[in-house]
Each structure stands twice: as structure tokens, then as C-alpha cells.
Amino acid sequence: MEKGMITAGILSIIACAVTAYGWAAGRENTSEEITATEIVSERRIESAANAVNGKSLVVYFSVPETDGVDASSGASCVLSDGEVMGNTQYVAAIISEATGSDLFEIKTVHTYPGSHKALIDAAKVETDNKARPKLATHIENLQDYDVVFVGFPNWWYDMPMPLYSFFDEYDFSGKTIVPFCTHGGSRFSDAIKTIREMEKGATVLDGYAMARDRVAGSKDGILNWLEKIGGKK
């Protein structure tokens, strides 16, 4: 598939959905499949359809663990070409390369622990306190992008709290958000619903959820998913 075609493909599918289906909700999807007709409102679809030739951005938050433990609440890691990468970072890199999208990492001012136990404990404290960690990185040109992939690990059946800081900071009205996550069995939990509530002016698609123990061999599956949502050359 030619790089950059996915962005137009996603929005073209959305535009077709307006004509063929209007809008629909409540349809159940598998963890590796996105249904473009499952949309939030006709007004938001039309807004996205006007931006078919826009650029795309892949945003991710990932914390590679340093103690080699791969447990359900941790971000975990994968070895790629000799580089240790967080699971979500690895998926983000594949999406960016395949779609020709720019890549942006969400980083916090404070550093998360590298060991599994300390990391999940810190994440639990943040979740319980509904914390909004201060971000160290910021998107300076969000207006340039029409499709934004947003990836994160599922921590304690939720998005990591830095994702809440991220969505608090930006207004995605008129844009299409494509979530993706890595998880230990709970997929997105309520994250899709939460993102839709936080970004009411955006079209938020159902996204792609990847089990953490399948990430290392997931490239073909990710590319197949991208073909489904973007169309083939």
C-alpha cells in the first residue's frame, strides 16, 4: 500500500458511510477490526469527510519495563532490531511507517519506574487520585492533522492518566481519532467511551486493541487492519 493512502482511505470510508448508512451505534467489533459505520454523529462525519487530503499523526504513550516481567497491568516491552521498545511504541512505529504519518510521543515531566511492580503501583495511585500528570511534550501544529492515531497501554482497566492530561490539553473538533491500545485481556475497557466524552467535536473510531503477548509478532496483523480501514492501492 502506498504511504499516505490510509489517511485519505479512512476519511473516504467515513464519507461513504454518510451516504450508505447515515449513522449507527452499538455494533460489536473484534479487537483487531474497525467498523467505520459505527460513528458518533452525521455532523462529525461530514466534517471529517471534508478533509480527505489531510495529514495524519501517530501519537503514543509507552513505558518499556526494565525487569523483563510481562504482566497484565504493565506496559511491557518488545525487542525490535536490537532496540527495546514499549509494546505501544512498537505498534505506533509500525502504523507510522505504514501510513507515512508523523510520530509523536507523549512524555511526562516525571519519570515512571522501570520495574513492573513499582510501575503498576504508581499507575494505581494516579488512577485512584484521578491525577493529571504534567506533560513534557506538546504538539505545536495540531491544526495540520486531520487523522490522529492515539495509542496507549491499558492500565488498571483505563487509559493511563497522562492520556487524560493529553485530551484535556487539545481540542480535536473536526478531526478523526483512531485509538489503539495494548492490553492484558481487557482490550479498551471504557477508553473509547471516555475519549468520545472528552472530545465531543471529534469523530472517534472503534480502533485496534492488541494483546500484549502478541505484540512481537503483530506486524502483519497491524498492516492487515490498516488495509481494512484505509483500502488497498
C-alpha positions as CSV (number, residue, x, y, z in Angstrom):
1,M,0.0,0.0,0.0
2,E,1.3,3.4,-0.8
3,K,2.2,5.6,2.2
4,G,-0.3,8.3,3.0
5,M,-3.2,6.5,1.3
6,I,-4.5,5.3,4.7
7,T,-5.4,8.9,5.8
8,A,-7.5,9.5,2.7
9,G,-8.9,6.0,2.9
10,I,-10.1,6.4,6.5
11,L,-11.9,9.6,5.7
12,S,-13.2,8.3,2.4
13,I,-14.8,5.3,4.2
14,I,-16.4,7.8,6.6
15,A,-17.7,9.8,3.8
16,C,-19.2,6.7,2.2
17,A,-20.8,5.8,5.5
18,V,-22.8,9.0,5.4
19,T,-24.3,8.2,2.1
20,A,-24.8,4.5,2.5
21,Y,-25.7,4.2,6.2
22,G,-26.3,7.6,7.8
23,W,-25.0,6.8,11.3
24,A,-25.2,3.8,13.5
25,A,-24.1,2.8,17.0
26,G,-23.8,-0.2,19.3
27,R,-22.4,-2.7,16.8
28,E,-19.9,-5.1,18.4
29,N,-16.4,-5.3,16.9
30,T,-13.5,-7.7,17.3
31,S,-10.3,-6.4,19.0
32,E,-8.5,-6.2,15.6
33,E,-11.2,-4.7,13.4
34,I,-12.6,-1.3,13.0
35,T,-16.1,-0.5,11.7
36,A,-16.3,2.9,10.0
37,T,-20.1,3.0,10.1
38,E,-20.0,3.0,13.9
39,I,-19.9,6.7,14.3
40,V,-21.0,9.4,16.7
41,S,-22.9,11.9,14.6
42,E,-23.6,12.7,11.0
43,R,-22.3,16.2,11.5
44,R,-18.9,15.0,12.6
45,I,-18.7,12.5,9.8
46,E,-19.4,15.3,7.2
47,S,-16.7,17.4,8.9
48,A,-14.1,14.6,8.6
49,A,-15.1,13.9,5.0
50,N,-14.2,17.4,4.0
51,A,-10.5,16.7,5.0
52,V,-9.8,13.7,2.7
53,N,-6.4,15.1,1.6
54,G,-5.2,15.9,5.2
55,K,-2.1,14.7,7.0
56,S,-2.1,12.1,9.8
57,L,-0.3,11.9,13.1
58,V,0.5,8.8,15.3
59,V,0.6,9.7,19.0
60,Y,1.6,7.2,21.6
61,F,2.3,6.8,25.3
62,S,4.5,3.9,26.3
63,V,6.7,2.9,29.3
64,P,9.1,-0.1,28.5
65,E,9.6,-2.2,31.6
66,T,13.2,-2.8,32.5
67,D,12.9,-6.0,34.6
68,G,11.7,-8.4,31.9
69,V,8.3,-9.0,33.6
70,D,5.3,-9.2,31.2
71,A,2.2,-8.9,33.4
72,S,-1.3,-7.8,32.8
73,S,-1.2,-4.2,34.1
74,G,2.3,-3.3,32.8
75,A,3.2,-1.6,29.6
76,S,5.7,-4.4,28.8
77,C,8.3,-4.3,26.1
78,V,9.4,-5.9,22.8
79,L,12.9,-6.3,21.2
80,S,12.9,-4.9,17.7
81,D,16.2,-4.8,15.7
82,G,18.2,-4.8,18.9
83,E,16.2,-1.9,20.4
84,V,14.0,-2.4,23.5
85,M,10.6,-0.7,22.8
86,G,7.4,-0.4,24.8
87,N,4.6,-2.5,23.3
88,T,2.6,0.5,22.4
89,Q,5.7,2.3,21.0
90,Y,6.3,-0.7,18.7
91,V,2.7,-0.7,17.4
92,A,2.9,3.1,16.9
93,A,6.1,2.8,14.9
94,I,4.5,0.2,12.5
95,I,1.5,2.4,12.0
96,S,3.6,5.5,11.3
97,E,5.8,3.7,8.8
98,A,2.9,2.1,7.0
99,T,0.8,5.2,6.7
100,G,3.6,7.8,6.2
101,S,2.3,9.6,9.4
102,D,4.4,11.8,11.6
103,L,5.2,10.3,15.1
104,F,4.7,12.0,18.5
105,E,5.5,10.6,21.9
106,I,3.5,11.7,25.0
107,K,6.1,12.2,27.7
108,T,5.5,13.3,31.3
109,V,7.6,15.7,33.4
110,H,8.1,13.0,36.0
111,T,9.7,9.6,35.1
112,Y,7.8,6.4,35.7
113,P,9.5,3.5,37.4
114,G,11.0,0.9,35.1
115,S,10.3,-2.2,37.2
116,H,6.9,-3.8,36.8
117,K,5.8,-3.8,40.5
118,A,6.8,-0.1,41.0
119,L,5.2,0.9,37.7
120,I,1.8,-0.7,38.3
121,D,1.8,0.7,41.9
122,A,2.5,4.2,40.6
123,A,-0.2,3.8,38.0
124,K,-2.7,2.7,40.6
125,V,-2.1,5.7,42.8
126,E,-2.5,8.0,39.8
127,T,-5.7,6.3,38.8
128,D,-7.2,6.3,42.3
129,N,-6.4,10.0,42.6
130,K,-7.6,10.9,39.1
131,A,-4.3,12.6,38.6
132,R,-3.4,14.8,35.7
133,P,0.4,14.3,35.2
134,K,2.1,17.3,33.7
135,L,3.2,16.7,30.2
136,A,6.7,17.4,28.9
137,T,6.0,17.2,25.2
138,H,3.4,19.2,23.3
139,I,2.0,19.1,19.7
140,E,2.8,22.5,18.2
141,N,1.0,22.1,14.9
142,L,-2.1,20.0,15.6
143,Q,-4.0,22.1,13.1
144,D,-2.0,20.4,10.3
145,Y,-3.5,17.0,11.0
146,D,-6.9,15.6,10.2
147,V,-6.5,12.0,11.3
148,V,-4.8,11.3,14.6
149,F,-4.0,7.8,15.8
150,V,-3.7,7.7,19.6
151,G,-2.1,4.7,21.3
152,F,-1.6,3.7,25.0
153,P,-1.4,0.6,27.2
154,N,-4.4,-0.3,29.3
155,W,-3.5,0.4,32.9
156,W,-5.9,-0.7,35.6
157,Y,-8.9,-1.0,33.1
158,D,-8.4,2.6,31.9
159,M,-6.2,4.8,29.9
160,P,-3.0,5.9,31.7
161,M,-3.7,9.2,33.4
162,P,-1.2,11.1,31.1
163,L,-3.8,10.4,28.3
164,Y,-6.3,12.4,30.3
165,S,-3.8,15.3,30.5
166,F,-3.3,14.9,26.8
167,F,-7.0,15.1,25.9
168,D,-7.6,17.9,28.3
169,E,-4.9,19.9,26.5
170,Y,-6.2,19.7,22.9
171,D,-9.4,20.2,21.1
172,F,-9.8,17.6,18.3
173,S,-13.0,19.1,16.9
174,G,-13.4,18.2,13.2
175,K,-10.7,15.6,13.3
176,T,-10.8,11.8,13.2
177,I,-9.3,10.0,16.2
178,V,-8.2,6.4,15.7
179,P,-7.4,4.8,19.1
180,F,-5.1,1.8,19.6
181,C,-4.0,0.0,22.7
182,T,-2.1,-2.9,24.1
183,H,-3.6,-4.9,26.9
184,G,-3.5,-8.0,29.1
185,G,-7.0,-9.1,28.3
186,S,-9.3,-6.2,28.9
187,R,-8.9,-4.6,25.5
188,F,-10.0,-0.9,25.6
189,S,-12.2,-1.3,28.7
190,D,-14.2,2.0,28.6
191,A,-11.5,4.1,27.0
192,I,-13.3,4.6,23.7
193,K,-16.4,5.9,25.5
194,T,-14.2,8.2,27.6
195,I,-12.4,9.6,24.6
196,R,-15.7,10.3,22.9
197,E,-16.9,12.1,26.0
198,M,-13.8,14.2,26.3
199,E,-13.6,15.0,22.6
200,K,-17.2,15.6,21.6
201,G,-16.4,17.5,18.5
202,A,-14.2,14.7,17.0
203,T,-15.1,11.5,15.2
204,V,-13.7,8.7,17.4
205,L,-13.4,5.3,15.6
206,D,-13.5,2.0,17.4
207,G,-9.8,1.4,17.0
208,Y,-7.5,-1.5,17.4
209,A,-6.6,-3.5,20.6
210,M,-3.6,-5.8,20.7
211,A,-2.9,-8.4,23.4
212,R,0.5,-7.7,25.0
213,D,1.7,-11.3,24.4
214,R,1.1,-11.0,20.7
215,V,2.8,-7.7,20.0
216,A,6.2,-9.1,19.0
217,G,4.6,-10.9,16.1
218,S,1.9,-8.5,15.3
219,K,3.2,-6.6,12.3
220,D,1.2,-8.5,9.7
221,G,-2.0,-8.1,11.7
222,I,-1.5,-4.4,12.1
223,L,-0.8,-4.0,8.4
224,N,-4.0,-6.0,7.6
225,W,-6.0,-3.8,9.9
226,L,-4.6,-0.7,8.2
227,E,-5.6,-2.1,4.8
228,K,-9.1,-2.7,6.1
229,I,-9.6,0.9,7.3
230,G,-7.7,2.6,4.5
231,G,-8.4,0.5,1.4
232,K,-5.8,-1.2,-0.9
233,K,-3.9,0.5,-3.6
